[in-house]
Every structure is written in structure tokens, then in C-alpha cells.
Amino acid sequence: MPDEKKKTAGAFDIRVIIAALLGVYGVILVLLGIFNATDAELARGDGLNINLWGGLGMVVVAALFVTWARLRPVVLPPDFEAEEERKRQER
């Protein structure tokens, strides 16, 4: 069994879920910063496009979370599927 590939949490890893949420909100803010930056909004931010920079920061953090999840995946125990099947049969 040493040739068996280790199973990982994959898309159900909390880091991937957090990255997806941050990425979606980040892209929305970047688009708002690019296409909807009025003079009034820029004045409130002291001339800084807060939506653009905040969105870019969120996209960068989302990319870091995905990178982290890819480089150090959560590995499930070898008997995970057998344990889940046993729990299902007990119900």
C-alpha cells in the first residue's frame, strides 16, 4: 500500500473557502475602484482610491491562502474512508 496516493481535504479545506470569499469580494472592490471611483469618494479617502487598494490587498491575501493550501495540504488519515463508512452503518 505504499504506492497509494494520500487523500487531502481539497476544496473543503477552510483556507480554500476563505480564499474564495476574499477573492470574490476583492475582485468586486477592484472593479468598483476602477470603474466607479467618483471625485466624492476619492475626497473621502484623502485622494486615495480605497476600493482599488483594499480590493488588491484582498486578492493578494486570497492568492496567499490558496498557495498555502496547495503547498501544505491537510492530509486525511489512511483509515478515514473506512471510519466514515463504519459511522454511516451505525446510524
PANUZA-601349 format. One line per field, with one value per atom (N, C-alpha, C, O, CB): residue number from 1; residue in one letter; atom name; x, y, z. Coordinates in nm, 4 decimals. Glycine has a CB too. Example, Ala and Ser with C-alpha at 12.3 -4.5 7.8 and 13.67 -1.06 7.14 Angstrom:
BEGIN
resi = (1:1:1:1:1:2:2:2:2:2) .
resn = (A:A:A:A:A:S:S:S:S:S) .
name = (N:CA:C:O:CB:N:CA:C:O:CB) .
u = (1.3190:1.2300:1.3200:1.4236:1.1308:1.2850:1.3670:1.2900:1.3409:1.4084) .
v = (-0.5690:-0.4500:-0.3300:-0.3319:-0.4473:-0.2250:-0.1060:0.0030:0.1138:-0.0598) .
w = (0.7800:0.7800:0.7800:0.8465:0.9046:0.7080:0.7140:0.7870:0.8039:0.5725) .
***
This chain:
BEGIN
resi = (1:1:1:1:1:2:2:2:2:2:3:3:3:3:3:4:4:4:4:4:5:5:5:5:5:6:6:6:6:6:7:7:7:7:7:8:8:8:8:8:9:9:9:9:9:10:10:10:10:10:11:11:11:11:11:12:12:12:12:12:13:13:13:13:13:14:14:14:14:14:15:15:15:15:15:16:16:16:16:16:17:17:17:17:17:18:18:18:18:18:19:19:19:19:19:20:20:20:20:20:21:21:21:21:21:22:22:22:22:22:23:23:23:23:23:24:24:24:24:24:25:25:25:25:25:26:26:26:26:26:27:27:27:27:27:28:28:28:28:28:29:29:29:29:29:30:30:30:30:30:31:31:31:31:31:32:32:32:32:32:33:33:33:33:33:34:34:34:34:34:35:35:35:35:35:36:36:36:36:36:37:37:37:37:37:38:38:38:38:38:39:39:39:39:39:40:40:40:40:40:41:41:41:41:41:42:42:42:42:42:43:43:43:43:43:44:44:44:44:44:45:45:45:45:45:46:46:46:46:46:47:47:47:47:47:48:48:48:48:48:49:49:49:49:49:50:50:50:50:50:51:51:51:51:51:52:52:52:52:52:53:53:53:53:53:54:54:54:54:54:55:55:55:55:55:56:56:56:56:56:57:57:57:57:57:58:58:58:58:58:59:59:59:59:59:60:60:60:60:60:61:61:61:61:61:62:62:62:62:62:63:63:63:63:63:64:64:64:64:64:65:65:65:65:65:66:66:66:66:66:67:67:67:67:67:68:68:68:68:68:69:69:69:69:69:70:70:70:70:70:71:71:71:71:71:72:72:72:72:72:73:73:73:73:73:74:74:74:74:74:75:75:75:75:75:76:76:76:76:76:77:77:77:77:77:78:78:78:78:78:79:79:79:79:79:80:80:80:80:80:81:81:81:81:81:82:82:82:82:82:83:83:83:83:83:84:84:84:84:84:85:85:85:85:85:86:86:86:86:86:87:87:87:87:87:88:88:88:88:88:89:89:89:89:89:90:90:90:90:90:91:91:91:91:91) .
resn = (M:M:M:M:M:P:P:P:P:P:D:D:D:D:D:E:E:E:E:E:K:K:K:K:K:K:K:K:K:K:K:K:K:K:K:T:T:T:T:T:A:A:A:A:A:G:G:G:G:G:A:A:A:A:A:F:F:F:F:F:D:D:D:D:D:I:I:I:I:I:R:R:R:R:R:V:V:V:V:V:I:I:I:I:I:I:I:I:I:I:A:A:A:A:A:A:A:A:A:A:L:L:L:L:L:L:L:L:L:L:G:G:G:G:G:V:V:V:V:V:Y:Y:Y:Y:Y:G:G:G:G:G:V:V:V:V:V:I:I:I:I:I:L:L:L:L:L:V:V:V:V:V:L:L:L:L:L:L:L:L:L:L:G:G:G:G:G:I:I:I:I:I:F:F:F:F:F:N:N:N:N:N:A:A:A:A:A:T:T:T:T:T:D:D:D:D:D:A:A:A:A:A:E:E:E:E:E:L:L:L:L:L:A:A:A:A:A:R:R:R:R:R:G:G:G:G:G:D:D:D:D:D:G:G:G:G:G:L:L:L:L:L:N:N:N:N:N:I:I:I:I:I:N:N:N:N:N:L:L:L:L:L:W:W:W:W:W:G:G:G:G:G:G:G:G:G:G:L:L:L:L:L:G:G:G:G:G:M:M:M:M:M:V:V:V:V:V:V:V:V:V:V:V:V:V:V:V:A:A:A:A:A:A:A:A:A:A:L:L:L:L:L:F:F:F:F:F:V:V:V:V:V:T:T:T:T:T:W:W:W:W:W:A:A:A:A:A:R:R:R:R:R:L:L:L:L:L:R:R:R:R:R:P:P:P:P:P:V:V:V:V:V:V:V:V:V:V:L:L:L:L:L:P:P:P:P:P:P:P:P:P:P:D:D:D:D:D:F:F:F:F:F:E:E:E:E:E:A:A:A:A:A:E:E:E:E:E:E:E:E:E:E:E:E:E:E:E:R:R:R:R:R:K:K:K:K:K:R:R:R:R:R:Q:Q:Q:Q:Q:E:E:E:E:E:R:R:R:R:R) .
name = (N:CA:C:O:CB:N:CA:C:O:CB:N:CA:C:O:CB:N:CA:C:O:CB:N:CA:C:O:CB:N:CA:C:O:CB:N:CA:C:O:CB:N:CA:C:O:CB:N:CA:C:O:CB:N:CA:C:O:CB:N:CA:C:O:CB:N:CA:C:O:CB:N:CA:C:O:CB:N:CA:C:O:CB:N:CA:C:O:CB:N:CA:C:O:CB:N:CA:C:O:CB:N:CA:C:O:CB:N:CA:C:O:CB:N:CA:C:O:CB:N:CA:C:O:CB:N:CA:C:O:CB:N:CA:C:O:CB:N:CA:C:O:CB:N:CA:C:O:CB:N:CA:C:O:CB:N:CA:C:O:CB:N:CA:C:O:CB:N:CA:C:O:CB:N:CA:C:O:CB:N:CA:C:O:CB:N:CA:C:O:CB:N:CA:C:O:CB:N:CA:C:O:CB:N:CA:C:O:CB:N:CA:C:O:CB:N:CA:C:O:CB:N:CA:C:O:CB:N:CA:C:O:CB:N:CA:C:O:CB:N:CA:C:O:CB:N:CA:C:O:CB:N:CA:C:O:CB:N:CA:C:O:CB:N:CA:C:O:CB:N:CA:C:O:CB:N:CA:C:O:CB:N:CA:C:O:CB:N:CA:C:O:CB:N:CA:C:O:CB:N:CA:C:O:CB:N:CA:C:O:CB:N:CA:C:O:CB:N:CA:C:O:CB:N:CA:C:O:CB:N:CA:C:O:CB:N:CA:C:O:CB:N:CA:C:O:CB:N:CA:C:O:CB:N:CA:C:O:CB:N:CA:C:O:CB:N:CA:C:O:CB:N:CA:C:O:CB:N:CA:C:O:CB:N:CA:C:O:CB:N:CA:C:O:CB:N:CA:C:O:CB:N:CA:C:O:CB:N:CA:C:O:CB:N:CA:C:O:CB:N:CA:C:O:CB:N:CA:C:O:CB:N:CA:C:O:CB:N:CA:C:O:CB:N:CA:C:O:CB:N:CA:C:O:CB:N:CA:C:O:CB:N:CA:C:O:CB:N:CA:C:O:CB:N:CA:C:O:CB:N:CA:C:O:CB:N:CA:C:O:CB:N:CA:C:O:CB:N:CA:C:O:CB:N:CA:C:O:CB:N:CA:C:O:CB:N:CA:C:O:CB:N:CA:C:O:CB:N:CA:C:O:CB:N:CA:C:O:CB:N:CA:C:O:CB) .
u = (0.0780:0.0000:0.0834:0.0236:-0.0894:0.2165:0.2932:0.2733:0.3000:0.4389:0.2264:0.2052:0.0754:0.0501:0.2054:-0.0072:-0.1369:-0.1196:-0.0430:-0.2248:-0.1920:-0.1828:-0.2563:-0.3650:-0.2407:-0.1967:-0.2589:-0.3768:-0.3695:-0.1572:-0.4848:-0.6043:-0.5957:-0.5543:-0.7347:-0.6365:-0.6334:-0.7745:-0.8675:-0.5409:-0.7889:-0.9191:-0.9636:-1.0837:-0.9141:-0.8701:-0.9016:-0.9851:-0.9489:-0.9738:-1.0968:-1.1822:-1.2503:-1.3000:-1.2869:-1.2536:-1.3192:-1.2249:-1.2642:-1.3776:-1.1024:-1.0072:-1.0561:-1.0893:-0.8612:-1.0608:-1.1134:-1.0334:-1.0881:-1.1125:-0.9055:-0.8234:-0.8704:-0.8643:-0.6756:-0.9165:-0.9662:-1.0984:-1.1229:-0.9836:-1.1827:-1.3112:-1.2887:-1.3523:-1.3996:-1.1985:-1.1661:-1.1072:-1.1421:-1.0677:-1.0183:-0.9573:-1.0624:-1.0548:-0.8510:-1.1595:-1.2651:-1.3472:-1.3763:-1.3571:-1.3841:-1.4615:-1.3817:-1.4324:-1.5059:-1.2573:-1.1735:-1.1507:-1.1498:-1.0392:-1.1325:-1.1095:-1.2299:-1.2154:-1.0739:-1.3486:-1.4699:-1.4906:-1.5132:-1.5939:-1.4828:-1.5001:-1.3887:-1.4131:-1.5030:-1.2680:-1.1569:-1.1762:-1.1514:-1.0287:-1.2201:-1.2440:-1.3555:-1.3463:-1.2804:-1.4600:-1.5693:-1.5164:-1.5491:-1.6842:-1.4351:-1.3801:-1.2854:-1.2855:-1.3073:-1.2049:-1.1154:-1.1965:-1.1638:-1.0236:-1.3014:-1.3851:-1.4527:-1.4610:-1.4908:-1.5014:-1.5599:-1.4552:-1.4846:-1.6217:-1.3354:-1.2295:-1.1885:-1.1527:-1.1105:-1.1939:-1.1540:-1.2658:-1.2417:-1.1144:-1.3872:-1.4957:-1.5919:-1.6727:-1.5731:-1.5852:-1.6864:-1.6233:-1.6865:-1.7828:-1.5018:-1.4341:-1.4744:-1.4268:-1.2789:-1.5626:-1.6048:-1.5128:-1.4376:-1.7528:-1.5210:-1.4399:-1.4787:-1.3931:-1.4556:-1.6067:-1.6518:-1.5916:-1.5499:-1.8061:-1.5868:-1.5273:-1.3772:-1.3232:-1.5544:-1.3107:-1.1672:-1.1386:-1.0382:-1.1092:-1.2261:-1.2078:-1.2242:-1.1523:-1.3077:-1.3179:-1.3364:-1.2149:-1.1866:-1.4618:-1.1444:-1.0255:-0.8969:-0.7898:-1.0197:-0.9052:-0.7874:-0.7129:-0.5900:-0.6921:-0.7873:-0.7280:-0.6845:-0.6386:-0.6113:-0.6989:-0.6592:-0.7815:-0.8877:-0.5941:-0.7668:-0.8767:-0.8839:-0.8227:-0.8577:-0.9595:-0.9670:-1.0208:-0.9697:-1.0557:-1.1229:-1.1791:-1.0755:-1.0646:-1.3013:-1.0004:-0.8995:-0.7912:-0.7600:-0.8367:-0.7335:-0.6242:-0.6708:-0.6002:-0.5571:-0.7886:-0.8430:-0.8715:-0.8438:-0.9705:-0.9274:-0.9551:-0.8291:-0.8238:-1.0336:-0.7265:-0.5995:-0.5374:-0.4826:-0.5013:-0.5466:-0.4964:-0.5699:-0.5081:-0.5085:-0.7023:-0.7805:-0.7466:-0.7403:-0.9296:-0.7250:-0.6887:-0.5513:-0.5311:-0.6885:-0.4580:-0.3245:-0.3337:-0.2711:-0.2288:-0.4115:-0.4272:-0.4951:-0.4584:-0.5086:-0.5933:-0.6593:-0.5600:-0.5624:-0.7762:-0.4730:-0.3715:-0.2751:-0.2324:-0.2934:-0.2406:-0.1530:-0.2203:-0.1552:-0.1133:-0.3488:-0.4214:-0.4243:-0.4040:-0.5643:-0.4492:-0.4531:-0.3147:-0.3022:-0.5030:-0.2109:-0.0742:-0.0421:0.0156:0.0264:-0.0791:-0.0571:-0.1295:-0.0723:-0.1042:-0.2538:-0.3305:-0.2714:-0.2783:-0.4757:-0.2132:-0.1523:-0.0191:0.0115:-0.1321:0.0603:0.1924:0.1861:0.2679:0.2793:0.0901:0.0775:-0.0657:-0.1388:0.1183:-0.1077:-0.2463:-0.2742:-0.1841:-0.2769:-0.4014:-0.4453:-0.4607:-0.5434:-0.5800:-0.3815:-0.3830:-0.4766:-0.4634:-0.2386:-0.5698:-0.6636:-0.5957:-0.5071:-0.7887:-0.6358:-0.5766:-0.6050:-0.7057:-0.6307:-0.5182:-0.5352:-0.6664:-0.7217:-0.4204:-0.7163:-0.8395:-0.9627:-1.0652:-0.8294:-0.9552:-1.0654:-1.1914:-1.2996:-1.0243:-1.1794:-1.2965:-1.3593:-1.4818:-1.2581:-1.2770:-1.3301:-1.4034:-1.5080:-1.2169:-1.3494:-1.4133:-1.5465:-1.6442:-1.3201:-1.5505:-1.6747:-1.7801:-1.8975:-1.6485:-1.7397:-1.8329:-1.8873:-2.0062:-1.7642:-1.8021:-1.8462:-1.9482:-2.0474:-1.7243:-1.9241:-2.0182:-2.1514:-2.2568:-1.9596:-2.1469:-2.2707:-2.3532:-2.4759:-2.2395:-2.2869:-2.3589:-2.4172:-2.5159:-2.2660:-2.3588:-2.4102:-2.5398:-2.6170:-2.3079:-2.5662:-2.6885:-2.8109:-2.9208:-2.6802) .
v = (-0.1203:0.0000:0.1285:0.2361:-0.0011:0.1249:0.2484:0.3288:0.4489:0.2176:0.2637:0.3344:0.4135:0.4916:0.2366:0.3938:0.4598:0.6105:0.6535:0.3984:0.6888:0.8342:0.8820:0.8333:0.9023:0.9772:1.0306:1.1184:1.1953:1.1097:1.1067:1.1876:1.3167:1.3177:1.1091:1.4263:1.5565:1.6137:1.5638:1.6537:1.7188:1.7825:1.8537:1.8674:1.8814:1.8991:1.9615:2.0876:2.1787:1.8638:2.0928:2.2114:2.2348:2.3446:2.1990:2.1345:2.1503:2.2031:2.2164:2.0186:2.2328:2.2952:2.4374:2.5107:2.2956:2.4768:2.6084:2.7212:2.8284:2.6245:2.6987:2.8027:2.8307:2.9450:2.7614:2.7295:2.7487:2.8246:2.9097:2.6127:2.7946:2.8643:3.0115:3.0989:2.7979:3.0391:3.1779:3.2498:3.3648:3.1831:3.1835:3.2446:3.2776:3.3823:3.1514:3.1900:3.2153:3.3380:3.4229:3.0923:3.3469:3.4629:3.5927:3.6921:3.4439:3.5915:3.7108:3.7468:3.8645:3.6893:3.6468:3.6717:3.7351:3.8296:3.5428:3.6836:3.7394:3.8837:3.9719:3.6540:3.9081:4.0451:4.1363:4.2530:4.0464:4.0840:4.1635:4.2057:4.3209:4.0864:4.1129:4.1450:4.2484:4.3395:4.0169:4.2352:4.3334:4.4723:4.5708:4.2917:4.4801:4.6095:4.6670:4.7878:4.5958:4.5818:4.6305:4.6887:4.7954:4.5167:4.6188:4.6691:4.7996:4.8920:4.5649:4.8080:4.9339:5.0447:5.1586:4.9168:5.0125:5.1123:5.1620:5.2786:5.0563:5.0740:5.1128:5.1882:5.2925:4.9890:5.1357:5.1893:5.2828:5.3492:5.0769:5.2896:5.3674:5.4640:5.4986:5.2736:5.5071:5.5984:5.7419:5.7992:5.5811:5.7995:5.9378:6.0318:5.9896:5.9577:6.1579:6.2575:6.2648:6.2877:6.3959:6.2455:6.2495:6.1337:6.1521:6.2446:6.0154:5.9000:5.9185:5.8838:5.7708:5.9721:5.9967:6.1026:6.0940:6.0410:6.2015:6.3050:6.2467:6.2854:6.4200:6.1542:6.0895:6.0064:5.9887:6.0009:5.9566:5.8747:5.9539:5.8957:5.7601:6.0862:6.1737:6.1575:6.1635:6.1439:6.1374:6.1231:5.9810:5.9542:6.2136:5.8903:5.7507:5.6694:5.6813:5.6912:5.5881:5.5039:5.3803:5.2771:5.4625:5.3940:5.2906:5.1581:5.0512:5.3384:5.1656:5.0418:4.9657:4.8436:5.0727:5.0365:4.9718:4.9068:4.7892:5.0733:4.9820:4.9292:4.8220:4.7238:5.0410:4.8401:4.7364:4.6077:4.4984:4.7857:4.6212:4.5043:4.4327:4.3097:4.5449:4.5096:4.4471:4.3725:4.2635:4.5532:4.4321:4.3643:4.2342:4.1339:4.4551:4.2350:4.1130:4.0052:3.8872:4.1442:4.0447:3.9474:3.8863:3.7665:4.0147:3.9679:3.9167:3.8181:3.7121:4.0333:3.8530:3.7624:3.6329:3.5254:3.8304:3.6416:3.5208:3.4318:3.3096:3.5580:3.4929:3.4144:3.3480:3.2347:3.5040:3.4182:3.3595:3.2407:3.1398:3.4657:3.2523:3.1417:3.0193:2.9071:3.1847:3.0400:2.9274:2.8641:2.7417:2.9743:2.9475:2.8960:2.8135:2.7053:3.0111:2.8639:2.7933:2.6583:2.5569:2.8790:2.6572:2.5324:2.4327:2.3119:2.5610:2.4816:2.3920:2.3354:2.2184:2.4655:2.4206:2.3765:2.2866:2.1958:2.4965:2.3109:2.2325:2.1820:2.2304:2.3169:2.0857:2.0383:1.9609:1.9036:1.9499:1.9610:1.8819:1.7383:1.7105:1.9373:1.6478:1.5080:1.4305:1.4362:1.4468:1.3593:1.2791:1.1519:1.0998:1.2451:1.1011:0.9762:0.8614:0.8646:0.9419:0.7600:0.6499:0.5737:0.5234:0.5539:0.5646:0.4887:0.5781:0.5390:0.4121:0.6969:0.7927:0.7381:0.7462:0.9223:0.6827:0.6321:0.5136:0.5032:0.5914:0.4243:0.3095:0.3565:0.3020:0.2113:0.4561:0.5107:0.5775:0.5614:0.6118:0.6522:0.7171:0.6127:0.6291:0.8113:0.5069:0.4002:0.3320:0.3006:0.2969:0.3089:0.2458:0.3356:0.2859:0.2167:0.4644:0.5579:0.5597:0.5671:0.6993:0.5529:0.5511:0.4272:0.4341:0.5589:0.3142:0.1887:0.1840:0.1141:0.0693:0.2561:0.2575:0.3350:0.3102:0.3159:0.4266:0.5090:0.4322:0.4876:0.6246) .
w = (0.0000:0.0000:0.0000:0.0005:0.1169:-0.0005:-0.0021:-0.1302:-0.1322:0.0159:-0.2378:-0.3637:-0.3637:-0.4555:-0.4788:-0.2610:-0.2567:-0.2343:-0.1481:-0.1457:-0.3133:-0.3026:-0.1776:-0.1465:-0.4291:-0.1063:0.0135:-0.0250:-0.1209:0.0975:0.0499:0.0234:0.1038:0.2197:0.0589:0.0382:0.1040:0.1139:0.0506:0.0280:0.1938:0.2123:0.0851:0.0615:0.3290:0.0033:-0.1250:-0.1108:-0.0364:-0.2128:-0.1821:-0.1831:-0.0488:-0.0237:-0.2917:0.0372:0.1666:0.2738:0.3897:0.2110:0.2367:0.3282:0.3568:0.2636:0.2681:0.4823:0.5198:0.4553:0.4294:0.6719:0.4292:0.3661:0.2241:0.1787:0.3651:0.1539:0.0175:0.0200:-0.0655:-0.0542:0.1167:0.1287:0.1619:0.1031:0.2370:0.2559:0.2908:0.1705:0.1439:0.4098:0.0977:-0.0207:-0.1261:-0.1903:-0.0802:-0.1442:-0.2430:-0.2044:-0.2887:-0.2565:-0.0780:-0.0333:-0.0466:-0.0986:0.1119:0.0002:-0.0127:-0.1593:-0.1952:0.0575:-0.2426:-0.3847:-0.4522:-0.5297:-0.4549:-0.4233:-0.4847:-0.4399:-0.5227:-0.4485:-0.3092:-0.2594:-0.3104:-0.3412:-0.1054:-0.3194:-0.3698:-0.5144:-0.5500:-0.3565:-0.5972:-0.7390:-0.7516:-0.8339:-0.8193:-0.6713:-0.6750:-0.6379:-0.7041:-0.5783:-0.5327:-0.4920:-0.5971:-0.6209:-0.3589:-0.6598:-0.7648:-0.8804:-0.9323:-0.8153:-0.9201:-1.0295:-0.9905:-1.0715:-1.0689:-0.8663:-0.8203:-0.8181:-0.8543:-0.6807:-0.7766:-0.7723:-0.9095:-0.9261:-0.7025:-1.0072:-1.1429:-1.2147:-1.2755:-1.2240:-1.2076:-1.2905:-1.2179:-1.2828:-1.3477:-1.0859:-1.0137:-0.9133:-0.8135:-0.9414:-0.9378:-0.8457:-0.8792:-0.9772:-0.8534:-0.7971:-0.8181:-0.7402:-0.6524:-0.7750:-0.7742:-0.7035:-0.5557:-0.4703:-0.7691:-0.5256:-0.3859:-0.3063:-0.1919:-0.3786:-0.3657:-0.2967:-0.2776:-0.1726:-0.3752:-0.3770:-0.3653:-0.2584:-0.1876:-0.5009:-0.2468:-0.1453:-0.0050:0.0871:-0.1671:0.0112:0.1422:0.1799:0.2984:0.1413:0.0834:0.1092:0.1006:0.0836:0.0121:0.1122:0.1048:-0.0283:-0.0325:0.2217:-0.1348:-0.2670:-0.3005:-0.4116:-0.2784:-0.2046:-0.2252:-0.2663:-0.2053:-0.0964:-0.3680:-0.4134:-0.3222:-0.3496:-0.5641:-0.2146:-0.1109:-0.1663:-0.1328:0.0046:-0.2501:-0.3055:-0.3869:-0.3756:-0.3926:-0.4677:-0.5517:-0.4665:-0.4854:-0.6481:-0.3728:-0.2923:-0.1949:-0.1721:-0.2167:-0.1376:-0.0493:-0.1251:-0.0758:0.0183:-0.2459:-0.3293:-0.3724:-0.3721:-0.4507:-0.4100:-0.4482:-0.3301:-0.3463:-0.5011:-0.2121:-0.0924:-0.0661:-0.0304:0.0286:-0.0835:-0.0615:-0.1634:-0.1291:-0.0671:-0.2877:-0.3915:-0.3614:-0.3810:-0.5316:-0.3145:-0.2799:-0.1633:-0.1663:-0.2438:-0.0609:0.0539:0.0110:0.0585:0.1662:-0.0779:-0.1286:-0.2024:-0.1874:-0.2217:-0.2820:-0.3536:-0.2555:-0.2775:-0.4521:-0.1476:-0.0462:0.0234:0.0506:0.0574:0.0518:0.1140:0.0227:0.0690:0.1488:-0.1052:-0.1999:-0.2117:-0.2163:-0.3397:-0.2165:-0.2233:-0.0997:-0.1102:-0.2378:0.0163:0.1416:0.1412:0.1811:0.2602:0.0966:0.0928:-0.0060:0.0167:0.0564:-0.1156:-0.2145:-0.1665:-0.1890:-0.3461:-0.0994:-0.0551:0.0681:0.0825:-0.0258:0.1570:0.2801:0.2948:0.3813:0.4038:0.2123:0.2181:0.3471:0.4084:0.0969:0.3861:0.5004:0.4514:0.3646:0.5622:0.5068:0.4649:0.5581:0.6803:0.4664:0.4987:0.5766:0.6250:0.5573:0.4933:0.7414:0.7901:0.6933:0.6226:0.9303:0.6885:0.5930:0.6103:0.5125:0.6061:0.7323:0.7558:0.7584:0.8141:0.8865:0.6997:0.7039:0.6377:0.6959:0.6367:0.5174:0.4457:0.5186:0.5250:0.3032:0.5735:0.6465:0.7718:0.8068:0.6838:0.8384:0.9590:0.9255:0.9986:1.0282:0.8152:0.7728:0.7355:0.7685:0.6534:0.6681:0.6313:0.7562:0.7628:0.5397:0.8546:0.9790:1.0516:1.1050:1.0711:1.0534:1.1174:1.0452:1.1083:1.1212:0.9116:0.8330:0.8613:0.8683:0.6846:0.8774:0.9022:1.0430:1.0660:0.8808:1.1367:1.2730:1.2846:1.3772:1.3662:1.1956:1.2030:1.1721:1.1743:1.1103) .
***
